[in-house]
């Protein structure tokens, strides 16, 4: 909101005119004293005849200085009723310090000694003029060499009663001065109480360049105390108005305004592109030298609204204003139940606090604002609402009086609400909100002991950054996220509320806990936690699928590593993908006939595993390495036995195909299809129509057949043929420890 102090200046300049009326009222009392001197002159006229004196002049001096001079072209006293009349009267008042040259003149005055009433029969003019050189010049009653800012008053039907000291007129009174012209209808003056009342239709019009009109129902001006009170006053300019039921102007002894008080329906309004309204029950402005505003107070429930392209509205119990040179507004302080809203519905920012200090730059625009006591900021972006609280807010504003940044300190808290979703609550030590050119929040940063709560999701970090455009929050500084039994830590974690995606970067560590044992499963079926580490992670909260790079996944002794691993928590399945420089590696457990557990290592380009099927499918340059054999193939399927109550999953069988090579100590087998049964430690190797399976034995030589069956721990080879039964060939397999 632009704070235009020209409106204040015009109000104070116009109200200064009222103080001049106060001065004019005092001269009515002086005129009453002059009438007493006229009466003394009239006593010199013989009472038995009507007398006429031409060229009548009377002066009063004190201390060698002339106080006033009365001149009339003719003075008359009538026999009947002892009435007296003065014609073409001109009264000049020089003042006790000889610093005035005030004139009162009129065509005809009549005096009735019995009633004590003096009546002006025609128009009465009063000119008020200061004479700064009068005290240093000769006392000749000459007019000032230069007239400065004379004040002229004109009325008619003026009556004054010397017994009561009461003067009045029912006619129109006109005022004219360099700063303004004005008028009123009807006036009374009590010389004993020094009270001047303008009875109705009070009106002042200030001169250019900023023309303003002040109207009031009535006005009362007193000398002790020196003040003017206007009833139902209103200041009007082409695009602005200010009004109040009662307006009081208090004046110092030097005739400068001391303070201005307004009460009852105090209102200020401006129309046009920057239209606004301000309402209050009471207002007071304290003035300094030369009618400069020092401070102002609006109280009794202040209401503010601004229309146009950037609408705003606010309220407070009290508003305190501080002014600098040239009546420029420096600072405003709103107190008690402060509320300020900026922006249209659905895209606004609202501030609520115990107190709000507003600092103005160059008297034109807001520079910064600071809250005191309990404070809250409510930001609305469509259906998304952010309720922000902190011990204190410090806001900076741009050239359009819109916030550019807001800093919250001493315990910051943000509640983000969207219909149909759970609230997201974040807390931190401090926060910083950055705004775009339209005054909407573009970025929120929270620093120091950050915590997040959103349904089942919780998070901690040193700091967090929230981008409103895509509803994304970035956690940095040892971030950790927990959600429904899943914990995630990394160097940085990014969560998108719209898509439910999460992205973690650097030293990613994920643990899936709170798992239920799956009796029908195998490698990932136990209730033990599943751990995954990697360089990055991308996950979708709804699908519960996470993708890791440079990853390692394990549960118990079962381990899978690869450049990329995608893990489906719901189905306990995974997909692993190798790269040009690194393959997927897996470790399974096999129990031999003696009950000894031995590892089975598998490397490949790709891996797919589903715990519900207990099947791991390897493809692309597959290498299976057991304790006493190795096998290579294009594709390998490993079937696991149901876990039941075992501590680890057990190898059931292996099915491999495509250019197979199996090596044991002392022999090498090739073929197209291999079935390995772990329980029997048995290999069954078959070939194709174009290529029969074969075994090369260092002692027996080459063995071929339609199928070859051999074992891990003995030298038997069963050769099968389509035309005949199996043939047993006894070979000798060396022990691993013998040469």
C-alpha positions as CSV (number, residue, x, y, z in Angstrom):
1,X,0.0,0.0,0.0
2,X,1.5,3.4,-1.0
3,X,1.5,5.8,2.0
4,X,0.8,9.3,0.5
5,X,1.6,11.9,3.1
6,X,0.3,14.7,0.8
7,X,-3.2,13.9,2.2
8,X,-2.0,14.5,5.7
9,X,-0.3,17.8,4.7
10,X,-3.4,19.2,3.1
11,X,-5.5,18.3,6.1
12,X,-3.1,20.1,8.4
13,X,-2.7,23.1,6.1
14,X,-6.5,23.5,5.9
15,X,-7.0,23.1,9.6
16,X,-4.4,25.8,10.2
17,X,-6.9,28.2,8.6
18,X,-9.2,27.5,11.6
19,X,-6.7,29.0,14.0
20,X,-6.9,32.2,12.0
21,X,-10.6,32.3,12.8
22,X,-9.6,32.1,16.4
23,X,-7.5,35.3,16.0
24,X,-10.4,37.0,14.2
25,X,-12.7,36.2,17.1
26,X,-10.3,37.9,19.5
27,X,-10.6,41.1,17.5
28,X,-14.3,41.2,18.0
29,X,-13.5,41.6,21.7
30,X,-11.1,44.4,20.8
31,X,-13.9,46.0,18.8
32,X,-16.1,46.0,21.9
33,X,-13.4,47.9,23.8
34,X,-13.2,50.4,21.0
35,X,-16.9,51.0,21.2
36,X,-16.4,52.1,24.8
37,X,-14.1,54.8,23.6
38,X,-16.6,56.0,21.0
39,X,-19.1,56.3,23.8
40,X,-16.8,58.6,25.8
41,X,-16.6,60.9,22.7
42,X,-20.3,60.9,22.3
43,X,-20.8,62.2,25.8
44,X,-19.2,65.5,24.7
45,X,-22.2,66.2,22.4
46,X,-25.0,68.2,24.1
47,X,-27.9,65.9,25.0
48,X,-30.6,68.4,24.5
49,X,-30.0,68.5,20.7
50,X,-29.2,66.0,18.0
51,X,-25.6,66.6,17.2
52,X,-23.3,65.7,14.3
53,X,-19.6,65.6,14.3
54,X,-17.6,65.4,11.0
55,X,-14.2,63.9,10.6
56,X,-14.2,62.1,13.9
57,X,-10.9,60.4,14.9
58,X,-9.9,58.8,18.2
59,X,-6.6,57.1,19.2
60,X,-5.4,55.1,22.2
61,X,-1.7,55.0,23.1
62,X,0.3,53.2,25.8
63,X,4.1,53.4,26.5
64,X,4.6,55.7,23.5
65,X,3.0,53.3,21.1
66,X,-0.4,53.7,19.5
67,X,-2.7,50.8,20.3
68,X,-5.5,51.6,17.9
69,X,-7.1,54.4,15.9
70,X,-10.8,55.0,15.2
71,X,-11.8,57.2,12.3
72,X,-15.4,58.0,11.1
73,X,-16.4,60.5,8.5
74,X,-19.3,61.5,10.7
75,X,-20.6,60.7,14.2
76,X,-24.2,61.5,15.4
77,X,-26.1,61.3,18.6
78,X,-29.8,61.3,18.6
79,X,-31.9,62.9,21.3
80,X,-34.4,60.2,21.4
81,X,-33.1,57.2,23.4
82,X,-29.6,58.6,23.4
83,X,-28.8,56.5,20.4
84,X,-25.5,57.2,18.5
85,X,-24.3,56.4,15.0
86,X,-21.0,56.3,13.3
87,X,-20.6,56.5,9.5
88,X,-17.8,55.2,7.2
89,X,-15.9,53.8,10.2
90,X,-12.3,52.6,9.8
91,X,-10.5,51.1,12.9
92,X,-6.8,50.3,12.8
93,X,-5.3,48.1,15.5
94,X,-1.5,48.2,15.9
95,X,-1.2,45.9,18.9
96,X,0.8,46.3,22.2
97,X,4.0,45.4,20.4
98,X,3.3,47.5,17.3
99,X,3.5,44.3,15.2
100,X,0.0,44.4,13.8
101,X,-1.9,46.5,11.2
102,X,-5.4,45.1,11.5
103,X,-8.4,47.0,10.1
104,X,-12.1,46.9,10.9
105,X,-14.3,49.0,8.6
106,X,-18.0,49.4,7.7
107,X,-20.5,51.9,6.4
108,X,-22.8,52.4,9.4
109,X,-22.8,51.4,13.1
110,X,-25.5,52.2,15.6
111,X,-25.2,52.2,19.4
112,X,-28.1,52.0,21.9
113,X,-26.9,53.0,25.4
114,X,-30.0,51.7,27.1
115,X,-29.7,48.1,25.8
116,X,-25.9,48.3,25.4
117,X,-26.3,46.9,21.8
118,X,-24.1,47.9,18.9
119,X,-25.5,47.1,15.4
120,X,-23.7,47.1,12.1
121,X,-26.2,48.3,9.6
122,X,-24.3,47.1,6.5
123,X,-21.4,45.0,5.6
124,X,-18.4,44.7,8.0
125,X,-14.9,44.0,6.7
126,X,-12.0,42.9,8.9
127,X,-8.4,42.7,7.5
128,X,-5.8,41.0,9.7
129,X,-2.1,41.8,8.8
130,X,1.1,41.3,10.7
131,X,3.7,44.2,10.6
132,X,7.2,42.9,11.4
133,X,8.7,46.4,11.0
134,X,6.2,48.3,13.1
135,X,8.1,48.2,16.4
136,X,11.3,49.7,14.8
137,X,9.6,52.5,12.8
138,X,8.2,55.8,13.8
139,X,4.8,55.7,15.5
140,X,2.9,57.5,12.8
141,X,0.3,54.8,12.1
142,X,1.5,54.3,8.6
143,X,0.6,51.1,6.9
144,X,3.4,48.5,6.5
145,X,5.7,49.0,3.5
146,X,4.8,45.4,2.4
147,X,1.6,43.5,3.1
148,X,2.2,39.8,3.8
149,X,-0.5,37.2,3.8
150,X,-3.5,39.4,4.8
151,X,-6.6,37.7,6.2
152,X,-9.9,39.1,5.2
153,X,-13.3,38.5,6.9
154,X,-16.6,39.9,5.7
155,X,-20.1,39.7,7.2
156,X,-23.3,41.7,7.7
157,X,-26.0,42.1,10.3
158,X,-23.4,42.0,13.1
159,X,-24.7,42.9,16.6
160,X,-22.8,43.3,19.9
161,X,-24.1,43.9,23.4
162,X,-21.7,45.6,25.8
163,X,-23.6,44.4,28.8
164,X,-23.4,40.7,28.0
165,X,-20.2,40.9,25.8
166,X,-22.1,38.8,23.3
167,X,-21.8,39.4,19.5
168,X,-23.7,37.6,16.8
169,X,-24.8,37.5,13.2
170,X,-27.2,35.3,11.3
171,X,-25.8,36.2,8.0
172,X,-23.1,34.7,5.9
173,X,-19.5,35.2,6.9
174,X,-16.8,35.0,4.3
175,X,-13.1,34.4,4.9
176,X,-10.3,35.0,2.4
177,X,-6.5,34.4,2.9
178,X,-3.6,33.3,0.7
179,X,-4.0,29.7,1.8
180,X,-7.7,29.3,1.5
181,X,-11.1,30.9,1.1
182,X,-14.1,30.0,3.3
183,X,-17.5,30.9,4.6
184,X,-20.1,30.1,7.3
185,X,-23.7,31.0,8.0
186,X,-24.4,32.6,11.4
187,X,-21.9,33.3,14.2
188,X,-21.9,34.2,17.8
189,X,-19.0,35.5,20.0
190,X,-19.0,35.6,23.7
191,X,-16.3,38.1,24.6
192,X,-16.3,37.2,28.3
193,X,-15.8,33.5,27.6
194,X,-13.7,34.3,24.5
195,X,-15.8,31.8,22.6
196,X,-16.6,32.1,18.9
197,X,-19.2,29.8,17.3
198,X,-19.8,29.4,13.6
199,X,-23.3,28.0,13.6
200,X,-23.7,26.2,10.2
201,X,-22.4,25.6,6.7
202,X,-18.8,26.0,7.6
203,X,-16.7,25.7,4.4
204,X,-13.0,26.3,3.5
205,X,-11.4,25.9,0.1
206,X,-7.6,25.7,0.0
207,X,-5.7,27.2,-2.9
208,X,-3.6,25.4,-5.5
209,X,-1.5,23.3,-6.2
210,X,-3.3,20.7,-4.1
211,X,-6.8,22.1,-3.8
212,X,-8.9,20.8,-0.9
213,X,-12.3,21.7,0.6
214,X,-13.1,21.4,4.3
215,X,-16.8,21.5,5.3
216,X,-18.3,21.2,8.7
217,X,-21.8,21.4,10.2
218,X,-20.5,23.9,12.8
219,X,-17.4,25.2,14.6
220,X,-16.6,26.5,18.0
221,X,-13.4,28.5,18.7
222,X,-12.1,29.4,22.2
223,X,-9.2,31.4,23.5
224,X,-8.6,29.5,26.8
225,X,-7.8,26.9,25.9
226,X,-6.9,28.0,22.4
227,X,-8.7,25.5,20.2
228,X,-11.3,25.1,17.4
229,X,-13.9,22.3,17.5
230,X,-15.6,21.3,14.2
231,X,-18.7,19.1,14.2
232,X,-19.2,16.6,11.4
233,X,-16.1,17.8,9.6
234,X,-15.1,16.6,6.1
235,X,-12.0,17.3,4.0
236,X,-12.5,16.7,0.2
237,X,-10.0,16.5,-2.6
238,X,-10.6,15.3,-6.2
239,X,-9.7,11.7,-5.2
240,X,-9.6,11.8,-1.4
241,X,-11.9,12.5,1.6
242,X,-11.3,12.6,5.3
243,X,-14.2,13.0,7.8
244,X,-15.1,12.7,11.5
245,X,-18.1,13.5,13.7
246,X,-15.9,15.8,15.8
247,X,-12.6,17.5,14.9
248,X,-10.7,19.5,17.5
249,X,-7.7,21.7,16.7
250,X,-5.6,22.8,19.7
251,X,-3.4,25.9,19.1
252,X,-0.2,27.1,20.9
253,X,0.4,30.7,22.0
254,X,2.4,31.3,18.7
255,X,-0.8,30.4,16.8
256,X,0.8,27.2,15.4
257,X,-1.2,24.0,15.7
258,X,-0.3,22.0,18.8
259,X,-2.5,18.9,18.0
260,X,-5.5,17.7,16.0
261,X,-8.0,15.4,17.5
262,X,-10.8,13.5,15.7
263,X,-13.5,11.3,17.2
264,X,-16.5,9.4,16.0
265,X,-16.6,7.7,12.6
266,X,-13.1,8.8,11.6
267,X,-12.7,7.9,7.9
268,X,-10.2,8.5,5.2
269,X,-10.9,7.3,1.6
270,X,-9.2,7.6,-1.8
271,X,-10.6,6.7,-5.2
272,X,-8.9,5.8,-8.4
273,X,-6.3,3.1,-9.2
274,X,-4.9,3.2,-5.7
275,X,-8.2,3.4,-3.9
276,X,-8.3,2.7,-0.1
277,X,-10.4,3.3,3.0
278,X,-9.4,3.8,6.6
279,X,-11.8,3.8,9.5
280,X,-11.3,4.4,13.2
281,X,-13.2,5.6,16.3
282,X,-10.6,8.2,17.3
283,X,-7.5,9.9,15.9
284,X,-4.9,12.4,17.2
285,X,-2.0,14.1,15.5
286,X,0.7,16.0,17.4
287,X,2.3,18.9,15.6
288,X,5.8,20.4,15.9
289,X,7.2,23.7,14.7
290,X,5.7,25.4,11.6
291,X,2.7,23.0,11.8
292,X,4.9,19.9,11.0
293,X,3.4,16.6,12.0
294,X,5.4,14.8,14.7
295,X,3.2,11.8,15.5
296,X,-0.3,10.4,15.0
297,X,-2.6,7.9,16.8
298,X,-5.7,6.1,15.4
299,X,-7.5,4.0,17.9
300,X,-10.8,2.4,18.8
301,X,-10.7,-0.4,16.2
302,X,-8.8,0.7,13.1
303,X,-10.0,-0.7,9.8
304,X,-8.1,-0.5,6.4
305,X,-8.9,-1.7,2.9
306,X,-7.2,-1.1,-0.4
307,X,-8.8,-1.8,-3.8
308,X,-7.3,-2.1,-7.3
309,X,-4.8,-4.5,-8.8
310,X,-3.2,-5.3,-5.4
311,X,-6.1,-5.5,-2.9
312,X,-5.4,-5.4,0.8
313,X,-7.2,-5.1,4.1
314,X,-6.3,-4.9,7.7
315,X,-7.4,-4.1,11.2
316,X,-5.9,-3.3,14.6
317,X,-7.1,-1.8,17.9
318,X,-4.6,1.1,17.6
319,X,-2.3,2.6,14.9
320,X,0.7,4.8,15.9
321,X,2.4,7.0,13.3
322,X,5.7,8.8,13.4
323,X,6.6,11.6,10.9
324,X,9.8,13.3,9.8
325,X,10.7,16.5,8.0
326,X,8.2,17.8,5.4
327,X,5.4,15.7,7.1
328,X,6.9,12.5,5.6
329,X,5.6,9.3,7.3
330,X,8.6,7.4,8.8
331,X,7.0,4.6,10.8
332,X,3.6,3.1,11.7
333,X,2.9,0.7,14.5
334,X,-0.3,-1.3,14.7
335,X,-1.1,-2.8,18.1
336,X,-3.6,-5.3,19.6
337,X,-5.2,-7.9,17.4
338,X,-3.4,-6.9,14.3
339,X,-4.5,-8.5,11.0
340,X,-3.3,-7.5,7.5
341,X,-4.3,-9.3,4.3
342,X,-2.8,-8.7,0.9
343,X,-3.9,-10.1,-2.4
344,X,-7.2,-11.4,-3.9
345,X,-9.1,-14.4,-2.4
346,X,-7.4,-17.7,-3.3
347,X,-4.0,-16.0,-3.7
348,X,-3.3,-13.9,-0.6
349,X,-1.1,-13.5,2.4
350,X,-2.5,-12.6,5.8
351,X,-0.4,-11.5,8.8
352,X,-1.8,-11.7,12.4
353,X,0.2,-10.5,15.4
354,X,0.0,-8.7,18.7
355,X,1.9,-5.7,17.2
356,X,3.3,-4.8,13.8
357,X,5.9,-2.1,13.0
358,X,6.0,-0.7,9.5
359,X,9.0,1.4,8.4
360,X,8.5,3.8,5.4
361,X,11.2,4.9,3.0
362,X,11.2,8.4,1.6
363,X,7.7,8.9,3.0
364,X,6.3,7.0,0.0
365,X,6.7,3.2,0.2
366,X,7.1,0.5,2.8
367,X,10.7,-0.6,3.4
368,X,10.3,-3.3,6.1
369,X,7.9,-4.6,8.7
370,X,8.5,-6.3,12.1
371,X,6.1,-8.2,14.3
372,X,6.0,-8.3,18.1
373,X,4.5,-10.9,20.4
374,X,2.5,-13.8,19.0
375,X,2.6,-13.8,15.2
376,X,1.2,-15.8,12.3
377,X,1.3,-15.6,8.5
378,X,-1.4,-17.4,6.4
379,X,-0.5,-17.9,2.7
380,X,-3.2,-19.1,0.3
381,X,-2.4,-20.5,-3.1
382,X,-5.6,-21.9,-4.5
383,X,-6.6,-24.9,-2.4
384,X,-3.1,-25.0,-0.8
385,X,-2.8,-23.1,2.5
386,X,0.3,-22.5,4.6
387,X,-0.1,-21.3,8.2
388,X,3.3,-20.0,9.3
389,X,4.1,-19.0,13.0
390,X,7.3,-17.7,14.6
391,X,8.4,-15.7,17.6
392,X,9.0,-12.8,15.3
393,X,8.7,-12.0,11.5
394,X,10.8,-9.4,9.7
395,X,9.5,-8.5,6.2
396,X,11.2,-6.6,3.4
397,X,9.1,-4.9,0.6
398,X,9.7,-4.1,-3.1
399,X,9.0,-0.9,-5.0
400,X,5.3,-1.9,-5.4
401,X,4.8,-2.2,-1.6
402,X,4.6,-6.0,-2.0
403,X,6.7,-8.3,0.3
404,X,10.0,-9.5,-1.3
405,X,11.1,-11.6,1.7
406,X,10.0,-12.6,5.2
407,X,12.3,-13.9,7.9
408,X,10.8,-15.8,10.8
409,X,12.9,-16.5,13.9
410,X,12.7,-17.9,17.4
411,X,10.8,-21.1,16.7
412,X,9.3,-21.3,13.2
413,X,6.3,-23.6,12.3
414,X,4.5,-24.2,9.0
415,X,1.3,-26.1,8.6
416,X,0.5,-26.8,4.9
417,X,-3.1,-27.9,4.2
418,X,-4.7,-29.3,1.0
419,X,-8.3,-30.6,0.9
420,X,-8.3,-34.4,0.8
421,X,-4.7,-34.7,2.1
422,X,-3.2,-34.9,5.6
423,X,-1.6,-31.7,6.9
424,X,2.1,-31.3,6.5
425,X,3.7,-29.8,9.6
426,X,7.3,-28.5,9.6
427,X,9.3,-26.8,12.4
428,X,12.7,-25.3,12.6
429,X,14.6,-22.6,14.4
430,X,14.3,-20.0,11.6
431,X,12.7,-19.6,8.2
432,X,13.1,-17.4,5.2
433,X,10.2,-16.8,2.6
434,X,11.0,-15.3,-0.8
435,X,8.2,-13.7,-2.8
436,X,7.8,-13.2,-6.6
437,X,6.9,-9.9,-8.3
438,X,3.2,-10.5,-7.7
439,X,3.6,-10.9,-4.0
440,X,3.2,-14.6,-3.8
441,X,5.7,-16.9,-2.0
442,X,8.0,-18.6,-4.4
443,X,10.5,-20.2,-1.9
444,X,10.5,-21.2,1.7
445,X,13.7,-22.1,3.6
446,X,13.8,-23.5,7.1
447,X,17.1,-23.6,9.0
448,X,18.2,-25.3,12.3
449,X,16.8,-28.5,13.7
450,X,14.2,-29.1,11.0
451,X,11.4,-31.6,11.6
452,X,8.5,-32.7,9.3
453,X,5.3,-34.6,10.1
454,X,2.9,-35.6,7.4
455,X,0.6,-38.5,8.3
456,X,2.9,-41.5,8.8
457,X,5.8,-39.7,7.3
458,X,8.3,-37.9,9.5
459,X,11.7,-36.3,8.6
460,X,14.6,-34.5,10.3
461,X,17.4,-32.4,8.8
462,X,19.6,-29.4,9.5
463,X,17.7,-27.3,6.9
464,X,15.0,-27.6,4.3
465,X,14.0,-25.7,1.1
466,X,10.4,-25.7,-0.1
467,X,9.5,-24.6,-3.7
468,X,5.8,-23.8,-3.9
469,X,5.5,-23.9,-7.7
470,X,5.9,-27.7,-7.8
471,X,5.2,-28.4,-4.1
472,X,8.7,-29.9,-3.6
473,X,10.7,-29.9,-0.4
474,X,14.5,-30.4,-0.3
475,X,16.1,-31.7,2.9
476,X,19.8,-31.0,3.5
477,X,22.3,-31.6,6.3
478,X,22.0,-35.2,7.6
479,X,18.4,-35.6,6.4
480,X,16.4,-38.6,7.6
481,X,12.9,-39.7,6.5
482,X,10.8,-42.3,8.2
483,X,7.5,-43.5,6.7
484,X,5.5,-46.6,7.5
485,X,8.4,-48.7,8.6
486,X,10.8,-47.3,6.0
487,X,13.8,-45.1,7.0
488,X,15.9,-43.2,4.6
489,X,19.0,-41.1,5.0
490,X,21.3,-39.4,2.4
491,X,23.2,-36.3,1.8
492,X,20.1,-34.7,0.4
493,X,16.5,-35.8,0.0
494,X,13.8,-34.2,-2.2
495,X,10.1,-34.9,-1.7
496,X,7.4,-33.9,-4.2
497,X,4.0,-33.7,-2.6
498,X,2.1,-33.6,-5.9
499,X,3.6,-36.7,-7.4
500,X,4.4,-38.5,-4.2
501,X,8.0,-39.0,-5.5
502,X,11.1,-38.9,-3.4
503,X,14.7,-38.5,-4.7
504,X,17.7,-39.0,-2.5
505,X,21.3,-38.1,-3.4
506,X,24.6,-39.2,-2.0
507,X,25.3,-42.0,0.6
508,X,21.8,-43.3,0.4
509,X,20.8,-45.7,3.2
510,X,17.3,-47.2,3.3
511,X,15.9,-49.7,5.8
512,X,12.6,-51.5,5.4
513,X,11.5,-52.6,8.9
514,X,8.3,-53.7,10.5
515,X,8.1,-56.6,8.0
516,X,6.0,-59.6,8.4
517,X,7.4,-63.1,7.7
518,X,6.2,-64.6,4.5
519,X,6.2,-68.5,5.0
520,X,5.8,-69.1,1.3
521,X,8.6,-66.8,0.3
522,X,12.3,-67.2,0.1
523,X,15.1,-64.7,-0.3
524,X,13.1,-61.6,1.1
525,X,10.5,-63.5,3.1
526,X,11.8,-63.2,6.7
527,X,10.7,-60.5,9.2
528,X,14.3,-59.2,9.3
529,X,14.8,-55.7,8.0
530,X,15.8,-55.3,4.3
531,X,18.6,-52.8,3.8
532,X,19.5,-50.9,0.7
533,X,22.4,-48.6,0.1
534,X,23.3,-46.6,-3.0
535,X,24.5,-43.4,-4.6
536,X,20.9,-42.2,-5.4
537,X,17.3,-43.3,-4.8
538,X,14.1,-42.5,-6.6
539,X,10.9,-43.7,-5.0
540,X,7.1,-43.4,-5.3
541,X,5.2,-43.4,-2.1
542,X,1.9,-44.6,-3.7
543,X,3.5,-47.5,-5.6
544,X,6.1,-48.2,-2.9
545,X,8.7,-48.9,-5.6
546,X,12.2,-47.5,-5.1
547,X,15.0,-47.3,-7.6
548,X,18.6,-47.2,-6.4
549,X,21.9,-46.6,-8.3
550,X,25.3,-48.1,-7.3
551,X,23.1,-50.2,-5.0
552,X,23.5,-53.0,-2.5
553,X,20.4,-54.8,-1.1
554,X,20.5,-57.5,1.6
555,X,18.3,-59.3,4.1
556,X,20.2,-61.5,6.4
557,X,22.9,-63.4,4.4
558,X,21.1,-62.9,1.0
559,X,22.9,-60.0,-0.9
560,X,22.3,-58.4,-4.3
561,X,24.5,-55.6,-5.7
562,X,24.3,-53.8,-9.0
563,X,24.5,-50.4,-10.8
564,X,20.7,-50.2,-10.6
565,X,18.2,-52.0,-8.3
566,X,14.5,-51.3,-8.3
567,X,12.8,-52.7,-5.2
568,X,9.0,-53.3,-4.8
569,X,8.3,-53.4,-1.1
570,X,4.7,-54.5,-1.4
571,X,5.4,-57.5,-3.6
572,X,9.0,-58.1,-2.2
573,X,10.3,-58.2,-5.7
574,X,13.2,-56.5,-7.4
575,X,14.8,-55.7,-10.8
576,X,18.6,-55.2,-11.1
577,X,20.4,-53.9,-14.1
578,X,24.1,-53.9,-14.8
579,X,26.2,-51.5,-16.8
580,X,29.2,-51.6,-19.1
581,X,31.6,-51.5,-16.3
582,X,29.8,-53.5,-13.6
583,X,27.4,-56.5,-13.5
584,X,24.7,-57.5,-11.0
585,X,26.0,-59.8,-8.3
586,X,23.9,-62.0,-6.0
587,X,24.7,-64.3,-3.1
588,X,22.5,-67.3,-2.2
589,X,23.0,-70.2,0.3
590,X,23.2,-73.9,-0.4
591,X,23.2,-76.6,2.3
592,X,25.0,-79.7,1.4
593,X,24.3,-83.3,2.5
594,X,26.4,-82.8,5.6
595,X,24.4,-79.7,6.6
596,X,27.1,-77.3,5.8
597,X,26.0,-73.9,4.3
598,X,28.0,-72.8,1.3
599,X,27.5,-69.6,-0.7
600,X,26.3,-69.5,-4.3
601,X,27.5,-66.4,-6.1
602,X,25.9,-65.2,-9.4
603,X,26.9,-62.3,-11.7
604,X,24.9,-61.2,-14.7
605,X,23.8,-58.2,-16.7
606,X,20.2,-58.3,-15.4
607,X,18.3,-59.8,-12.6
608,X,14.6,-60.2,-11.9
609,X,13.3,-61.7,-8.6
610,X,9.8,-62.2,-7.2
611,X,9.5,-63.6,-3.7
612,X,6.1,-64.9,-4.4
613,X,7.5,-67.2,-7.1
614,X,10.8,-67.8,-5.2
615,X,12.5,-67.4,-8.6
616,X,15.5,-65.3,-9.6
617,X,16.0,-64.8,-13.3
618,X,19.5,-63.8,-14.5
619,X,20.3,-62.9,-18.1
620,X,23.2,-61.6,-20.0
621,X,26.7,-63.0,-19.4
622,X,25.6,-65.0,-16.4
623,X,28.2,-66.6,-14.1
624,X,27.2,-69.0,-11.3
625,X,30.0,-69.8,-8.9
626,X,29.5,-72.5,-6.3
627,X,32.0,-74.0,-3.8
628,X,33.1,-76.7,-6.3
629,X,31.9,-75.5,-9.7
630,X,31.3,-72.6,-12.0
631,X,28.8,-72.2,-14.8
632,X,28.3,-69.6,-17.5
633,X,25.2,-69.2,-19.6
634,X,23.1,-66.6,-21.3
635,X,20.1,-67.1,-19.0
636,X,19.9,-68.7,-15.5
637,X,16.8,-69.2,-13.3
638,X,17.4,-70.0,-9.7
639,X,14.6,-71.4,-7.7
640,X,14.7,-71.2,-3.9
641,X,13.0,-73.4,-1.4
642,X,10.3,-72.0,0.9
643,X,11.9,-70.3,3.8
644,X,9.6,-71.8,6.5
645,X,11.5,-71.4,9.8
646,X,15.0,-71.3,8.3
647,X,17.2,-68.4,9.0
648,X,18.1,-68.0,5.3
649,X,16.6,-69.0,2.0
650,X,17.9,-72.2,0.5
651,X,18.8,-73.0,-3.1
652,X,16.4,-75.5,-4.6
653,X,17.5,-75.8,-8.2
654,X,19.1,-74.0,-11.0
655,X,17.9,-73.9,-14.6
656,X,20.4,-72.5,-17.2
657,X,20.3,-72.3,-20.9
658,X,22.2,-70.9,-23.9
659,X,25.8,-71.8,-24.6
660,X,26.5,-73.4,-21.3
661,X,29.9,-74.1,-19.8
662,X,30.3,-75.9,-16.5
663,X,33.7,-76.4,-14.9
664,X,34.7,-78.6,-12.1
665,X,38.2,-79.5,-11.1
666,X,39.6,-81.8,-13.7
667,X,36.6,-81.6,-16.1
668,X,34.6,-79.3,-18.3
669,X,31.1,-79.7,-19.6
670,X,29.2,-77.8,-22.4
671,X,25.6,-77.9,-23.6
672,X,22.5,-75.8,-24.1
673,X,20.4,-76.6,-21.1
674,X,21.3,-77.4,-17.5
675,X,19.2,-78.4,-14.5
676,X,20.9,-78.5,-11.2
677,X,19.2,-79.9,-8.2
678,X,20.7,-78.6,-4.9
679,X,19.4,-81.4,-2.7
680,X,21.0,-84.1,-4.8
681,X,23.9,-81.9,-5.9
682,X,23.1,-83.2,-9.4
683,X,23.7,-81.7,-12.8
684,X,21.6,-82.7,-15.9
685,X,23.0,-81.3,-19.1
686,X,21.4,-81.6,-22.5
687,X,22.1,-80.1,-25.8
688,X,20.4,-79.3,-29.1
689,X,19.8,-81.0,-32.4
690,X,23.0,-79.5,-33.8
691,X,25.1,-79.8,-30.7
692,X,25.1,-82.6,-28.2
693,X,26.2,-82.0,-24.6
694,X,29.7,-83.1,-23.8
695,X,32.1,-83.5,-20.9
696,X,35.9,-83.4,-21.2
697,X,37.6,-85.3,-18.5
698,X,41.3,-85.1,-18.0
699,X,41.6,-88.9,-17.6
700,X,38.6,-90.3,-19.6
701,X,38.6,-87.8,-22.4
702,X,35.6,-86.6,-24.3
703,X,32.1,-87.9,-23.2
704,X,29.0,-87.0,-25.2
705,X,25.4,-88.1,-25.3
706,X,21.8,-86.9,-25.6
707,X,22.0,-86.0,-21.9
708,X,24.8,-86.1,-19.3
709,X,24.1,-86.4,-15.6
710,X,26.9,-85.8,-13.1
711,X,27.3,-84.9,-9.5
712,X,29.3,-82.5,-7.4
713,X,31.1,-84.9,-5.0
714,X,31.6,-88.1,-7.0
715,X,33.0,-89.1,-10.4
716,X,29.9,-90.7,-11.9
717,X,28.6,-89.5,-15.3
718,X,25.4,-90.9,-16.6
719,X,25.1,-90.7,-20.4
720,X,21.6,-90.9,-21.8
721,X,20.6,-91.7,-25.4
722,X,17.4,-91.7,-27.3
723,X,18.2,-95.2,-28.6
724,X,19.5,-96.9,-25.5
725,X,19.4,-96.7,-21.7
726,X,21.8,-94.7,-19.6
727,X,25.4,-95.7,-19.7
728,X,27.4,-95.3,-16.6
729,X,30.9,-94.0,-17.0
730,X,33.1,-94.0,-14.0
731,X,35.4,-91.0,-13.8
732,X,37.7,-89.8,-11.1
733,X,37.2,-86.3,-9.8
734,X,40.1,-85.0,-7.8
735,X,39.6,-83.5,-4.4
736,X,40.0,-79.8,-4.2
737,X,42.9,-80.2,-1.8
738,X,44.9,-82.8,-3.8
739,X,47.3,-82.2,-6.7
